[in-house]
Amino acid sequence: MQVRRDWVVEAVDAGTMQVFRAEWKLIVLITSIRLLNG
């Protein structure tokens, strides 16, 4: 059970990091557009 739970935690962490990176790129893109337009 311990190994299985660790695998789930690692999978969730990996998914969270992918979402975080996507949001970070989106934030940078929006900020850049605002700076260029503003």
Order of alpha helices (4+ residues) and beta strands (2+ residues): alpha
